[in-house]
Structure formats: structure tokens, C-alpha cells
């Protein structure tokens, strides 16, 4: 007989991961946010490959459905991460000044 069920251990690890992740994310300085977003997108790409493998190797319909949901959520995470990174990088670009000729037309 096992002392502690594996489900309880997995739940404890999940809650600790949420706690640590929350504190890590909120203590990041704004200057490091864009590089970290790029790394997060790369990690999400690895997660989507793992989700596809997990979905392919399952046998029950529920597990396959959960695998499809995992792939969809990872894809949304990647897409959204790249959009946020692009918007942040556009903030650092210098804006072009309007020439006198274009200002006179307006």
C-alpha cells in the first residue's frame, strides 16, 4: 500500500509550479520582458511537439481529446506570444518625422 497517492503528489507539484511561476514572472524587469517572451515562444514550440506526441500515443477518446486541446492551447500561446513580442519591438523603433511637403498637403 502506498503512503501518498500519485494524484496528490502531482497536484502539489502543480500548485508549487504556479506559485513559483507567478513570483518569477512578476519580478522580471521590463527590459528583460522581450527576450523572455522570445524564449517562452521557443518553449511553447517544444510543448506543442510534446502535446502532439502525447495525443498520438493515447488510446482512449478522452485522452485524445485532451491532447487536441493541449495542442490548440499551445498554438494559441505561441501565436499570441509572437504578436506581443512584435508589438513590443515596434515600440522601440524610431518614428519617422514627416517632411514639410507631406505636412503642407494635410
C-alpha positions in Angstrom: 0.0 0.0 0.0 1.3 3.5 -1.0 1.6 6.1 1.6 0.5 9.0 -0.6 -1.4 8.8 -3.9 0.3 9.9 -7.1 -2.5 12.3 -7.8 -1.9 14.2 -4.6 1.8 14.4 -5.4 1.1 15.7 -8.9 -1.4 18.2 -7.5 1.2 19.5 -5.0 3.8 19.9 -7.8 1.3 21.7 -9.9 0.4 24.2 -7.2 4.1 24.8 -6.4 4.8 25.4 -10.1 2.0 28.0 -10.2 3.4 29.7 -7.1 7.0 29.8 -8.3 5.9 30.9 -11.8 3.8 33.7 -10.5 6.7 35.1 -8.5 9.2 34.7 -11.3 7.1 36.4 -13.8 6.1 39.4 -11.7 9.7 40.1 -10.6 11.1 40.4 -14.2 12.3 43.9 -15.1 10.6 45.5 -18.2 14.0 45.5 -20.1 14.1 41.7 -20.0 10.5 41.1 -20.9 11.0 40.9 -24.7 13.9 38.4 -24.6 12.0 36.3 -22.2 8.9 36.4 -24.4 11.1 35.0 -27.3 12.4 32.2 -25.1 8.8 31.5 -23.9 7.7 31.1 -27.5 10.5 28.6 -28.1 9.5 26.6 -25.1 5.9 26.7 -26.3 7.0 25.2 -29.6 8.6 22.4 -27.7 5.4 22.0 -25.7 3.3 21.7 -28.8 5.5 18.9 -30.1 5.2 17.1 -26.8 1.4 17.6 -26.9 1.2 16.1 -30.4 3.2 13.1 -29.3 1.1 12.6 -26.2 -2.1 12.9 -28.2 -0.8 10.4 -30.8 0.2 7.8 -28.2 -3.0 7.7 -26.2 -5.7 5.1 -26.6 -8.9 6.5 -25.1 -11.1 9.1 -26.8 -10.9 11.3 -23.7 -7.1 11.3 -23.7 -7.1 12.1 -27.4 -9.5 15.0 -26.9 -7.3 16.3 -24.1 -4.3 16.0 -26.4 -6.1 18.0 -29.1 -7.0 20.7 -26.5 -3.3 20.8 -25.4 -2.1 21.3 -29.0 -4.7 24.1 -29.5 -3.8 25.9 -26.4 -0.1 25.7 -27.1 -0.7 27.0 -30.6 -2.7 30.0 -29.3 0.1 30.6 -26.8 2.7 30.7 -29.5 0.7 32.9 -31.8 -0.2 35.4 -29.0 3.4 35.4 -27.8 4.7 36.4 -31.2 2.1 39.1 -31.5 3.0 40.6 -28.2 6.8 40.4 -29.0 6.2 42.1 -32.3 4.2 44.9 -30.7 6.9 45.4 -28.1 9.7 45.6 -30.6 7.7 48.1 -32.7 7.6 50.4 -29.6 11.4 50.6 -29.7 11.6 51.7 -33.4 12.2 55.3 -34.1 9.3 57.1 -35.7 9.9 58.8 -39.0 9.4 62.5 -39.0 7.0 63.9 -41.5 8.6 66.1 -44.2 7.5 69.6 -44.8 5.9 68.6 -48.1 3.7 66.0 -46.6 2.6 68.3 -43.8 1.6 71.0 -46.3 -0.7 68.6 -48.1 -2.6 67.9 -45.0 
